[in-house]
């Protein structure tokens, strides 16, 4: 009786193994649709697990089975070699072809996201982390930029005197890069092309301040607004306050300009006493360069500021921007909100 039971169990196991193996081979050897060669963009983000990638492939109907893809990856060693990037796949590809594509750097585009308010130094750090450049390579490319003639919004005479001439003009966005032949200029030109489109959109809104200030001055103001406050309405109000202070001979008093020279987000008493041109609490006028790379919301605010009676503002602990018309009112708000 015991032998009979073992025989039944063994038979069931063999049948299951046979069925599973047949399904596995069918899922990996046959594409979802051999006649569908339409290109589909598939992105693998950094630190994504094999299971997440397999599930995403199945969700996009690029493979028949997430489980089969994972087993294939483990059996054939591709699971440990999957790389981040954007790939072009089709439903006509087999599991083997897709797996081999996702481990091939020459078929990948790396993804870099430049968040609003990042500096050129921040961007280089991202590129170093991705293994695309060595320290100093991206900054060197910015310093040696020679494509001025391609962009009407770049004032070579003014910007070429700056330590980082393109600070403020590398538009924050997500970019796809070829890791197999990456050069810093690849990203620089992509970001400048993007800036050009956004700038043209921003100045179509009216761009009243272009009648009074140069493009470098407006970009510098936009970069300050980018780092000082969030939200479309607040940015327009703060831009109006800062332009009004500038035109009235006041100091701008923007903490964000001081932070541009620091490696942390803390301002000390010593910082406030520095005679740096970026210390707008002590030195009148705009800082000599933009302090970050602003987005279209900040650009639009600098170009079309709101006209209000406010002269002061502060950011409360909950992120709300509080406005004041007088210094006494501002001091009262500081005591209340800070």
Order of alpha helices (4+ residues) and beta strands (2+ residues): alpha-beta-alpha-alpha-beta-alpha-beta-alpha-alpha-alpha-beta-alpha-alpha-alpha-alpha-alpha-alpha-beta-beta-alpha
